[in-house]
Amino acid sequence: MYKAAIRILTFSAMAVMAPAAALSHPHVWAEARMEVVIEGDTVTALRHVWRFDDIFTATVIMEFDSNADDTLDAAELEAVGKVIRESTAEFDYFQSVTVNGKAAPMMPPPVIATDLQDGRLLVFFESRTMPPVPLSGKLAFGVFDPTFYTAIDFQNDSDLVSEGLPSQCERTVIRPDPDKLIEENADQLDQYFYDTTDTMNPSGIFATRLELNCQKADG
């Protein structure tokens, strides 16, 4: 039998078969931080930190605490990371990356690390671009669960980090209004609930995201 935490993280049958309900009522919440790793004039990776809500954290502890000491030791935390990595793979690890309106491929994270801090589950991972993405044109980076089962949000614009951004690039944080988007895309949403997190599809336009608009450097 699958563990309850696995069922929550895979968001499978219930969330996909009942998208309207999942859309209205996320069941897991996480605060996020995302760093766009910039090396010279390219983006080479995304680094993520997710901090889950206390109820979900308690569920994970209950399911993975094999020695029943009411916490998670290193081996148990490693097991949690493996489950998260396996169960989010089909959703591109909730990453949404586009370059000039087209989805950009990302490498799977080699490992997803987890920790417990102040009663909350923390998730850390890095996913590298494949190949490095030139800082040219319009680039968009976000985190989004296409099943709407998990609400992953950036509390502050500063949680979307782009240190080392060249002067020819302008950054903008986009925070869509979900109610307005639902109303505008009601006729198209159902057919896209099986898609990836591509922000060009209605299943991804709900993502809070960082947009970089880069002009060609002079000279």
QUIURJO-V986933 format. One record per residue. N is the residue number from 1. RES is the residue in one small letter. PHI is phi in radians with two decimals (999 if undefined). OMEGA is omega in whole degrees, 0 to 359 (NA if undefined). NEAR is the number of other ideal C-beta (glycine too) atoms within 10 Angstrom. Layout:
n/res/phi/omega/near
N/RES/PHI/OMEGA/NEAR
N/RES/PHI/OMEGA/NEAR
This chain:
n/res/phi/omega/near
1/m/999/177/5
2/y/-1.18/176/12
3/k/-1.21/180/16
4/a/-1.04/180/12
5/a/-1.12/177/21
6/i/-1.13/180/16
7/r/-1.10/179/16
8/i/-1.15/185/20
9/l/-1.33/180/21
10/t/-1.44/177/20
11/f/0.89/190/22
12/s/-1.39/197/16
13/a/-0.93/187/9
14/m/-1.09/185/13
15/a/-1.18/182/23
16/v/-1.32/183/15
17/m/-1.37/180/10
18/a/-2.23/186/14
19/p/-1.09/182/19
20/a/-1.11/179/12
21/a/-1.17/180/12
22/a/-1.13/180/21
23/l/-1.06/184/18
24/s/-1.36/189/11
25/h/-2.38/172/11
26/p/-1.10/184/17
27/h/-1.93/179/16
28/v/-2.30/181/18
29/w/-2.16/178/15
30/a/-2.56/170/22
31/e/-1.58/187/18
32/a/-2.14/168/19
33/r/-2.37/180/18
34/m/-2.32/177/22
35/e/-1.92/172/17
36/v/-1.49/184/24
37/v/-1.44/183/19
38/i/-1.94/177/21
39/e/-2.18/184/10
40/g/1.16/181/10
41/d/-1.93/179/15
42/t/-2.36/170/14
43/v/-1.71/185/23
44/t/-1.93/182/15
45/a/-2.96/168/19
46/l/-2.09/176/23
47/r/-2.01/187/16
48/h/-2.11/167/21
49/v/-2.31/175/17
50/w/-2.06/179/22
51/r/-2.06/188/19
52/f/-1.45/181/20
53/d/-1.20/187/17
54/d/-1.22/180/12
55/i/-1.20/177/11
56/f/-1.09/178/19
57/t/-1.02/179/20
58/a/-1.08/178/14
59/t/-1.12/180/18
60/v/-1.11/179/25
61/i/-1.05/181/19
62/m/-1.05/185/13
63/e/-1.43/186/19
64/f/-1.91/181/20
65/d/-1.39/187/14
66/s/-1.19/179/11
67/n/-1.72/172/10
68/a/0.96/177/7
69/d/-1.90/175/10
70/d/1.12/173/9
71/t/-2.67/179/12
72/l/-2.11/177/22
73/d/-1.48/186/13
74/a/-1.05/181/8
75/a/-1.16/180/10
76/e/-1.19/177/20
77/l/-1.13/177/19
78/e/-1.10/179/16
79/a/-1.12/177/17
80/v/-1.06/180/24
81/g/-1.05/179/19
82/k/-1.13/179/13
83/v/-1.13/179/21
84/i/-1.09/180/24
85/r/-1.09/181/19
86/e/-1.19/189/13
87/s/-1.41/178/19
88/t/-1.72/183/22
89/a/-1.03/182/11
90/e/-1.19/177/12
91/f/-1.85/179/17
92/d/0.99/179/19
93/y/1.02/179/20
94/f/1.10/179/20
95/q/-1.55/175/22
96/s/-2.14/183/27
97/v/-2.32/176/24
98/t/-2.27/176/20
99/v/-2.22/183/19
100/n/0.90/174/10
101/g/1.51/181/11
102/k/-2.00/181/9
103/a/-1.09/179/17
104/a/-1.86/181/19
105/p/-1.24/177/10
106/m/-2.19/177/19
107/m/-1.33/175/12
108/p/-1.07/176/15
109/p/-1.12/179/23
110/p/-1.09/179/10
111/v/-2.70/170/12
112/i/-1.99/182/23
113/a/-1.65/178/17
114/t/-2.34/178/23
115/d/-2.72/173/16
116/l/-2.00/177/17
117/q/-2.44/179/9
118/d/0.94/177/8
119/g/1.29/181/10
120/r/-2.22/177/17
121/l/-1.39/176/25
122/l/-1.90/179/18
123/v/-2.17/181/20
124/f/-2.25/171/16
125/f/-2.85/176/22
126/e/-2.17/177/17
127/s/-2.17/184/20
128/r/-1.56/176/17
129/t/-1.26/186/19
130/m/-2.43/355/11
131/p/-1.44/175/11
132/p/-0.91/185/16
133/v/-1.71/178/23
134/p/-1.10/176/13
135/l/-1.43/182/24
136/s/-2.59/181/17
137/g/1.39/184/14
138/k/-1.90/179/12
139/l/-2.05/180/24
140/a/-2.35/183/22
141/f/-2.34/180/25
142/g/-2.66/176/28
143/v/-2.27/188/24
144/f/-2.82/174/25
145/d/-1.64/185/22
146/p/-1.18/177/28
147/t/-1.53/181/22
148/f/1.14/181/22
149/y/-1.36/180/22
150/t/-2.02/175/26
151/a/-1.72/178/17
152/i/-1.88/188/22
153/d/-2.37/175/15
154/f/-1.77/185/19
155/q/-1.13/183/10
156/n/-2.29/177/9
157/d/-1.04/180/12
158/s/-1.22/176/9
159/d/-1.34/172/17
160/l/-1.82/193/23
161/v/-1.70/178/17
162/s/-2.49/181/19
163/e/-1.17/181/8
164/g/1.43/181/10
165/l/-1.19/180/16
166/p/-1.09/185/13
167/s/-1.13/181/9
168/q/-1.40/181/14
169/c/-1.91/176/17
170/e/-1.97/181/11
171/r/-1.80/177/16
172/t/-2.46/175/12
173/v/-1.68/182/16
174/i/-1.77/177/14
175/r/-2.11/184/11
176/p/-1.13/174/14
177/d/-1.57/186/10
178/p/-1.09/180/14
179/d/-1.08/180/8
180/k/-1.16/180/9
181/l/-1.15/179/14
182/i/-1.07/180/15
183/e/-1.11/184/9
184/e/-1.28/187/12
185/n/-2.06/186/15
186/a/-0.96/184/10
187/d/-1.31/185/8
188/q/-1.93/191/11
189/l/-1.10/188/18
190/d/-0.98/185/12
191/q/-1.23/184/11
192/y/-1.79/183/17
193/f/-1.21/177/20
194/y/-1.69/185/11
195/d/-1.47/178/13
196/t/-1.42/183/17
197/t/-1.52/178/23
198/d/-0.95/183/22
199/t/-1.23/177/24
200/m/-1.44/176/14
201/n/-1.70/179/19
202/p/-0.96/180/22
203/s/-1.29/180/28
204/g/-2.07/183/21
205/i/-1.21/178/21
206/f/-1.40/187/24
207/a/-1.27/164/24
208/t/-1.15/188/20
209/r/-2.60/175/25
210/l/-1.77/177/20
211/e/-1.90/176/17
212/l/-2.03/177/23
213/n/-1.90/188/14
214/c/-2.06/174/19
215/q/-1.60/177/13
216/k/-1.13/179/9
217/a/-1.18/178/12
218/d/-1.15/177/6
219/g/1.51/NA/3
